[in-house]
Amino acid sequence: MDFVNKIYELWCRLNLKLSFRKKKMFPELKAGPDMEEVKRFFVEASLNTYAADAPKTAIEALPKSKAFYYERGSFLYIDLYFSSGKKRCGQAIIWYKGEPVGGMSYQGFWEGKDESIIPFLKRALRSSYQNGEFVGGRGPESYNEGALEYRNRLWREKFEDFNGDEEIWQGAKLVFHRHYEGMALI
């Protein structure tokens, strides 16, 4: 494969005009993943990190940081966030062969001290991720358990450019809110 890549690079350097495109000529030579591959990896990584209670680590150079790492093949996912307990902001980035190919940023708050809210959030997220669904990068549009209701309002929903707001309501009281947005970089 290296030999074929080198030949192709030489042709390009000599400005040879090929009558067929690289992908048609060498279908096994892909410059990078397609949008669907990146989206599937995003869902897989999200399922296997925060939503799964995976172990977190800190980044020494970033005080009070927490990070989740997930890797498969040439893909790497890092979700890095900071929390004051009540408020949280963060960013999840996907790399393919060392190049960033997508990401999402988020910020929001958690009201009160009810310890059932975050486990409920993770169950809502898993309900989408386990089915391989991309619903703006978060949970389903609606998810209920007892008095808790999760709502995901999407403003833009395509992986190429998405954003929305997720909320958890306990009866008539808003107890959790997070705004998120992201996009593919390919």
C-alpha positions as CSV (number, residue, x, y, z in Angstrom):
1,M,0.0,0.0,0.0
2,D,2.9,2.4,0.7
3,F,4.2,1.8,-2.8
4,V,0.8,2.8,-4.3
5,N,0.6,5.9,-2.1
6,K,4.1,7.0,-3.1
7,I,3.3,6.6,-6.8
8,Y,0.1,8.6,-6.4
9,E,2.0,11.4,-4.6
10,L,4.7,11.5,-7.3
11,W,2.0,11.8,-10.0
12,C,0.4,14.7,-8.1
13,R,3.7,16.5,-7.6
14,L,4.4,16.3,-11.3
15,N,1.0,17.9,-11.9
16,L,-0.2,15.0,-14.0
17,K,-3.9,15.3,-14.7
18,L,-5.5,12.0,-14.1
19,S,-8.7,11.2,-15.9
20,F,-10.1,9.5,-12.9
21,R,-10.3,10.5,-9.2
22,K,-8.1,9.0,-6.5
23,K,-11.1,7.2,-4.8
24,K,-12.1,5.6,-8.1
25,M,-8.5,4.7,-9.0
26,F,-7.6,3.3,-5.5
27,P,-10.8,2.8,-3.5
28,E,-8.9,1.3,-0.6
29,L,-7.0,4.6,-0.2
30,K,-9.2,6.8,2.0
31,A,-7.8,10.1,3.2
32,G,-10.0,9.8,6.3
33,P,-13.2,8.6,7.6
34,D,-16.6,9.6,6.2
35,M,-19.2,11.5,8.1
36,E,-21.1,8.4,9.1
37,E,-18.0,6.7,10.5
38,V,-17.2,9.7,12.7
39,K,-20.8,9.9,13.9
40,R,-21.0,6.2,14.8
41,F,-17.7,6.5,16.7
42,F,-19.0,9.6,18.5
43,V,-22.1,7.6,19.7
44,E,-19.9,4.6,20.6
45,A,-17.4,6.7,22.6
46,S,-20.2,8.6,24.4
47,L,-21.8,5.3,25.4
48,N,-18.5,3.9,26.7
49,T,-17.3,7.0,28.7
50,Y,-19.6,9.4,30.7
51,A,-22.8,7.5,30.2
52,A,-21.1,4.2,31.3
53,D,-19.5,5.6,34.5
54,A,-16.1,4.9,33.0
55,P,-13.0,6.0,35.0
56,K,-12.0,9.6,34.7
57,T,-8.6,11.1,34.9
58,A,-7.2,14.5,35.5
59,I,-4.9,16.5,33.2
60,E,-2.2,17.8,35.5
61,A,-1.6,21.0,33.4
62,L,-5.3,21.8,33.7
63,P,-6.2,22.1,37.4
64,K,-9.6,20.6,38.5
65,S,-10.0,19.0,35.1
66,K,-11.7,15.7,34.5
67,A,-11.3,13.7,31.3
68,F,-12.6,10.6,29.7
69,Y,-10.6,8.8,27.0
70,Y,-11.8,6.3,24.5
71,E,-9.9,4.8,21.6
72,R,-10.7,2.3,18.8
73,G,-8.4,1.8,15.9
74,S,-7.4,5.1,14.4
75,F,-10.0,7.0,16.4
76,L,-9.5,8.8,19.7
77,Y,-12.2,10.5,21.8
78,I,-11.4,12.8,24.7
79,D,-14.1,14.4,26.8
80,L,-12.6,17.1,29.0
81,Y,-14.7,19.1,31.5
82,F,-14.6,21.3,34.6
83,S,-17.1,21.4,37.3
84,S,-17.9,23.6,40.3
85,G,-20.3,21.1,41.6
86,K,-23.4,23.1,40.5
87,K,-22.1,24.2,37.1
88,R,-20.1,22.4,34.4
89,C,-18.5,23.2,31.1
90,G,-16.6,20.9,28.7
91,Q,-15.7,19.8,25.3
92,A,-15.5,16.4,23.6
93,I,-13.2,16.1,20.6
94,I,-12.7,13.2,18.1
95,W,-9.5,12.6,16.3
96,Y,-8.8,10.3,13.4
97,K,-5.1,9.4,12.8
98,G,-4.1,12.5,14.8
99,E,-6.4,14.9,13.0
100,P,-9.4,16.4,14.7
101,V,-12.6,15.4,12.8
102,G,-15.4,16.5,15.1
103,G,-16.4,17.8,18.5
104,M,-19.0,19.1,20.9
105,S,-18.9,21.7,23.6
106,Y,-21.3,22.0,26.5
107,Q,-22.2,24.0,29.6
108,G,-24.9,24.0,32.1
109,F,-26.1,23.6,35.7
110,W,-27.4,21.1,38.1
111,E,-29.8,22.5,40.7
112,G,-30.1,21.0,44.2
113,K,-28.5,18.1,45.9
114,D,-30.6,15.2,44.6
115,E,-28.1,12.5,43.9
116,S,-30.6,10.7,41.6
117,I,-30.4,13.3,38.9
118,I,-27.0,12.5,37.3
119,P,-27.6,8.6,37.3
120,F,-31.0,9.4,35.7
121,L,-29.2,11.6,33.1
122,K,-26.8,8.8,32.3
123,R,-29.7,6.3,31.8
124,A,-31.4,8.7,29.4
125,L,-28.2,9.1,27.4
126,R,-27.6,5.3,27.3
127,S,-31.2,4.9,26.0
128,S,-30.1,6.6,22.7
129,Y,-26.5,5.5,22.5
130,Q,-27.3,1.8,23.0
131,N,-29.5,2.0,19.9
132,G,-26.8,3.7,18.0
133,E,-28.9,6.9,17.7
134,F,-27.5,10.3,17.2
135,V,-30.0,12.8,18.7
136,G,-27.9,15.9,18.6
137,G,-25.2,14.1,20.5
138,R,-27.2,13.7,23.7
139,G,-30.2,11.6,24.8
140,P,-33.6,11.0,23.3
141,E,-36.1,13.8,22.8
142,S,-38.0,12.6,25.9
143,Y,-37.3,10.0,28.6
144,N,-39.2,9.5,31.8
145,E,-38.8,7.6,35.1
146,G,-41.2,8.3,37.9
147,A,-41.2,12.0,38.7
148,L,-38.1,12.7,36.5
149,E,-38.4,13.8,32.9
150,Y,-35.5,14.3,30.5
151,R,-36.1,16.6,27.5
152,N,-33.7,17.1,24.6
153,R,-34.7,20.1,22.4
154,L,-32.8,20.1,19.1
155,W,-32.3,23.3,17.2
156,R,-30.0,21.8,14.6
157,E,-29.7,18.0,14.5
158,K,-27.3,17.0,11.7
159,F,-23.9,15.8,12.8
160,E,-22.3,18.2,10.4
161,D,-23.6,21.1,12.6
162,F,-25.8,20.4,15.7
163,N,-27.0,22.1,18.8
164,G,-29.7,21.9,21.4
165,D,-30.6,22.1,25.1
166,E,-31.2,19.2,27.4
167,E,-33.2,19.5,30.6
168,I,-34.3,17.4,33.5
169,W,-37.5,18.3,35.2
170,Q,-38.6,17.0,38.6
171,G,-42.3,17.6,38.5
172,A,-42.7,21.3,37.6
173,K,-39.2,22.2,38.7
174,L,-36.2,22.5,36.3
175,V,-33.3,20.7,38.1
176,F,-30.8,20.3,35.3
177,H,-30.0,22.2,32.1
178,R,-27.2,21.9,29.6
179,H,-26.7,23.7,26.3
180,Y,-24.6,21.8,23.7
181,E,-23.3,22.4,20.2
182,G,-21.0,20.6,17.9
183,M,-19.9,19.9,14.4
184,A,-17.9,17.7,12.1
185,L,-14.6,19.1,11.0
186,I,-14.4,17.1,7.8
